[in-house]
Amino acid sequence: MSVDMNEDANTALNETDGDGAAGEERVVVWRGAGVGFSALDVDDAELLASWRVDPVAAHHIGFWPRPLSALRERIEQHVEDNERDDFLVLRPDGTPVGHIALTDQSQVDGTAEVELLLAAPYRGRGYGPAALDALVDLAFGELPMHRLTASTHTDNAPALAVLAASGFTQEGVARSACLHRARRHDLAQYALLRPEWERLDRPHAWDA
């Protein structure tokens, strides 16, 4: 699975709650409304590992427990993979709040898949919708993408709401496509096309 936002699409960003110290200074390579993107690095493996053990994330994304060394190796592979771009989602004070990625990119077909994981303390604060909108703008505004896809459990109502709010359309359901905790789960399949993005009535990332 690719999306676990657990967000309220109408929640405003809270930038001054003082929850958590600002992270180390990172180079922001892309900005959205109230969020920034920093390129994911191997040294971020421990941070991602701490987010992935959260039971809500494990349920909705289906993470399999892996050692930290394996996660570091996977990030190293991702860094070298020209068909994906991985970022940490940052608050304005530099605190990392999630991981977002554009994967399985095809420059020929203009297609890619969206992945998003938010750290548990930062769900429901508007970072998910802001990060997704920013990534969509990156894909259509700077890259030659024509179609973005995303999938998540059909019972992940917050993530489904965020996808819909960002303009994604549900195209179908992959029935019994995921095994987790001895149960089969259906996956909702969503997509957003470039012409649909162009018709969205919202500021773009470069307008923020």
C-alpha positions as CSV (number, residue, x, y, z in Angstrom):
1,M,0.0,0.0,0.0
2,S,1.1,3.5,-0.5
3,V,-0.9,6.0,1.5
4,D,-1.4,6.4,5.3
5,M,-2.3,10.0,5.9
6,N,-4.9,9.6,8.7
7,E,-5.7,13.3,8.1
8,D,-8.7,15.5,8.2
9,A,-8.7,17.3,4.8
10,N,-10.1,20.4,6.4
11,T,-7.7,20.7,9.3
12,A,-5.5,23.9,9.3
13,L,-1.8,23.7,9.9
14,N,-0.7,24.4,13.4
15,E,2.8,25.9,13.2
16,T,3.1,27.3,16.7
17,D,2.0,24.5,19.0
18,G,5.6,24.0,20.3
19,D,5.2,20.2,20.1
20,G,8.6,18.8,19.5
21,A,11.9,20.5,19.0
22,A,13.0,21.8,15.6
23,G,15.0,19.3,13.7
24,E,18.5,19.7,12.5
25,E,19.0,22.2,9.6
26,R,18.1,20.6,6.3
27,V,18.2,21.8,2.7
28,V,14.6,22.4,1.6
29,V,14.3,21.5,-2.1
30,W,10.6,22.1,-2.5
31,R,8.0,24.0,-0.6
32,G,4.2,23.9,-0.3
33,A,1.7,25.7,1.9
34,G,3.2,25.4,5.3
35,V,5.5,22.4,4.5
36,G,8.9,21.9,3.0
37,F,10.5,18.9,1.4
38,S,14.1,17.7,2.1
39,A,15.7,14.9,0.2
40,L,15.7,11.6,2.1
41,D,19.1,10.3,3.1
42,V,20.5,7.1,4.6
43,D,21.0,8.9,7.9
44,D,17.2,9.2,8.1
45,A,16.7,5.5,8.4
46,E,16.4,5.5,12.2
47,L,13.7,8.2,12.0
48,L,11.7,6.3,9.5
49,A,12.0,3.1,11.5
50,S,10.5,4.9,14.5
51,W,7.5,6.0,12.4
52,R,7.0,2.6,10.8
53,V,6.5,0.7,14.1
54,D,3.4,2.8,14.8
55,P,0.5,0.3,14.7
56,V,-1.8,2.6,12.7
57,A,0.8,3.0,10.0
58,A,1.7,-0.7,10.1
59,H,-2.0,-1.5,9.6
60,H,-2.8,0.9,6.7
61,I,0.5,0.5,4.8
62,G,1.2,-3.1,5.8
63,F,4.8,-2.7,6.9
64,W,6.7,-5.9,7.6
65,P,9.1,-5.6,10.6
66,R,12.6,-5.3,9.3
67,P,16.0,-4.5,11.0
68,L,17.4,-1.0,10.8
69,S,20.2,-2.2,8.6
70,A,17.7,-3.5,6.0
71,L,15.9,-0.2,6.0
72,R,19.2,1.7,5.5
73,E,20.0,-0.6,2.6
74,R,16.6,0.0,1.1
75,I,17.0,3.8,1.4
76,E,20.5,3.5,-0.3
77,Q,18.8,1.7,-3.2
78,H,16.1,4.3,-3.4
79,V,18.6,7.1,-3.5
80,E,20.2,5.5,-6.6
81,D,16.8,4.8,-8.2
82,N,16.1,7.3,-11.0
83,E,12.5,6.2,-11.0
84,R,11.6,7.6,-7.6
85,D,12.1,10.7,-5.5
86,D,11.9,10.4,-1.7
87,F,11.5,13.4,0.7
88,L,11.1,14.1,4.4
89,V,8.1,16.4,5.0
90,L,9.2,19.3,7.3
91,R,7.3,21.8,9.4
92,P,8.3,25.5,9.0
93,D,10.6,25.1,12.0
94,G,12.4,22.2,10.2
95,T,10.9,19.4,12.3
96,P,10.4,16.2,10.2
97,V,6.8,15.1,10.3
98,G,6.6,12.5,7.6
99,H,7.9,10.8,4.5
100,I,6.5,11.4,1.0
101,A,7.6,9.9,-2.3
102,L,7.0,9.8,-6.0
103,T,7.7,6.2,-7.1
104,D,7.6,4.0,-10.2
105,Q,8.1,7.1,-12.4
106,S,7.9,6.6,-16.1
107,Q,9.1,9.6,-18.1
108,V,7.9,7.9,-21.3
109,D,4.3,7.3,-20.1
110,G,4.2,10.2,-17.7
111,T,3.0,8.1,-14.8
112,A,4.0,7.7,-11.1
113,E,2.7,6.5,-7.8
114,V,2.3,8.6,-4.6
115,E,3.4,7.3,-1.2
116,L,2.9,9.2,2.1
117,L,3.5,8.4,5.7
118,L,3.0,10.8,8.6
119,A,4.5,10.4,12.1
120,A,1.8,9.7,14.6
121,P,2.1,12.9,16.6
122,Y,1.5,15.0,13.5
123,R,-1.6,13.4,12.1
124,G,-4.8,15.4,12.0
125,R,-2.9,18.8,11.8
126,G,-3.1,19.4,8.0
127,Y,0.4,18.3,7.1
128,G,-0.9,15.4,5.0
129,P,-3.1,17.5,2.7
130,A,-0.4,20.2,2.4
131,A,2.3,17.6,1.6
132,L,0.2,15.8,-1.0
133,D,-0.8,19.0,-2.8
134,A,2.9,20.0,-2.9
135,L,4.0,16.7,-4.3
136,V,1.2,16.8,-6.9
137,D,2.4,20.3,-7.9
138,L,6.0,19.0,-8.2
139,A,4.9,16.1,-10.4
140,F,2.8,18.2,-12.8
141,G,4.6,21.5,-12.5
142,E,8.2,20.4,-12.7
143,L,8.1,16.9,-14.1
144,P,6.4,15.6,-17.2
145,M,3.8,13.5,-15.4
146,H,0.4,13.0,-16.8
147,R,-1.1,10.5,-14.3
148,L,-0.5,10.0,-10.6
149,T,-1.9,7.0,-8.7
150,A,-2.3,6.1,-5.0
151,S,-3.8,3.2,-3.1
152,T,-4.9,2.5,0.5
153,H,-7.2,0.3,2.5
154,T,-10.8,1.0,1.8
155,D,-11.4,1.5,5.5
156,N,-8.8,4.2,5.8
157,A,-11.4,7.0,5.7
158,P,-9.0,9.9,6.6
159,A,-6.6,9.0,3.7
160,L,-9.5,8.6,1.3
161,A,-10.8,12.0,2.2
162,V,-7.4,13.7,1.7
163,L,-7.0,12.0,-1.7
164,A,-10.4,13.3,-2.8
165,A,-9.7,16.8,-1.5
166,S,-6.5,16.9,-3.5
167,G,-8.4,16.1,-6.7
168,F,-7.9,12.3,-6.9
169,T,-10.7,10.2,-8.3
170,Q,-11.4,6.6,-7.1
171,E,-11.1,4.4,-10.1
172,G,-11.9,1.1,-8.5
173,V,-11.2,-1.4,-5.7
174,A,-8.6,-4.2,-5.8
175,R,-10.5,-6.8,-3.9
176,S,-8.7,-8.9,-1.2
177,A,-5.4,-7.5,-2.4
178,C,-3.7,-7.2,0.9
179,L,-3.0,-9.7,3.7
180,H,-2.6,-8.2,7.2
181,R,-3.1,-9.8,10.6
182,A,-4.7,-12.9,9.1
183,R,-7.3,-10.9,7.2
184,R,-7.7,-9.9,3.6
185,H,-8.2,-6.2,2.9
186,D,-9.5,-4.4,-0.2
187,L,-7.4,-1.6,-1.7
188,A,-9.0,1.6,-3.0
189,Q,-7.3,2.7,-6.2
190,Y,-7.1,6.5,-6.9
191,A,-5.7,8.6,-9.7
192,L,-5.2,12.2,-10.7
193,L,-4.7,13.3,-14.3
194,R,-2.9,16.5,-15.4
195,P,-6.0,18.1,-17.0
196,E,-7.8,17.5,-13.7
197,W,-5.0,19.1,-11.7
198,E,-5.0,22.1,-14.1
199,R,-8.7,22.7,-13.3
200,L,-8.2,22.6,-9.5
201,D,-9.1,25.9,-7.9
202,R,-6.3,26.3,-5.3
203,P,-2.9,28.0,-5.1
204,H,0.1,26.0,-6.4
205,A,3.2,25.3,-4.4
206,W,5.1,28.1,-6.1
207,D,2.3,30.6,-5.0
208,A,2.6,29.7,-1.3
